[in-house]
């Protein structure tokens, strides 16, 4: 199972999907582009203590983390 973790003001929400299920992958891809279009930054874990930002959906990523846009004022 793969997971998309969306950080928010109250913590996070988690969305599991099976990378072998075309319908679940399509839903995960749609969620990815909706979040990044809304200003979230997407990052994947590449190894222990290693993450990298991604700009396109990677269905092989085991874990994708979405950070909301920082708002200053």
C-alpha positions in Angstrom: 0.0 0.0 0.0 1.1 3.5 -0.7 0.0 6.6 1.3 -0.5 10.3 0.7 -0.3 12.3 3.9 -1.8 15.8 3.8 -0.7 18.2 6.5 -3.2 20.7 7.8 -3.8 23.0 10.8 -5.2 20.2 12.9 -2.6 17.6 12.0 -2.9 15.4 9.0 -5.2 13.3 6.9 -4.0 10.0 5.3 -5.1 8.5 2.0 -4.0 4.9 1.3 -4.1 3.5 -2.2 -3.1 0.3 -3.8 -0.5 1.0 -6.6 -1.7 -2.1 -8.4 -5.3 -0.9 -8.7 -5.8 1.5 -11.7 -8.8 3.1 -10.2 -7.1 3.9 -6.8 -4.0 5.2 -8.7 -6.2 7.5 -10.8 -7.9 8.8 -7.6 -4.5 9.4 -6.0 -3.2 11.2 -9.1 -6.2 13.4 -9.1 -5.7 14.2 -5.4 -2.0 15.0 -6.1 -2.8 17.5 -8.8 -5.7 19.1 -6.9 -3.5 19.6 -3.9 -0.5 20.9 -5.8 -2.7 23.3 -7.8 -4.1 24.6 -4.5 -0.5 25.5 -3.4 0.6 22.4 -1.5 4.2 21.2 -1.9 4.6 17.5 -2.5 7.6 15.5 -1.2 8.6 11.9 -1.3 10.8 9.9 1.1 13.8 8.6 -0.8 15.5 6.9 2.1 16.4 7.3 5.8 16.5 11.1 6.4 16.1 11.8 2.7 13.2 13.5 1.0 12.8 15.3 -2.3 10.2 17.6 -3.7 8.3 16.3 -6.7 6.2 18.2 -9.2 4.4 15.3 -10.9 2.6 12.3 -9.6 4.8 9.2 -8.9 2.6 6.1 -8.5 5.6 4.1 -7.3 6.3 6.4 -4.3 5.4 4.6 -1.1 4.8 7.8 0.8 4.0 11.3 -0.5 3.7 14.1 2.0 1.9 17.4 1.2 2.8 20.6 3.0 0.4 23.6 2.8 1.6 26.9 1.6 3.1 29.0 4.3 1.2 32.2 5.0 2.9 35.1 6.7 1.5 38.3 7.9 
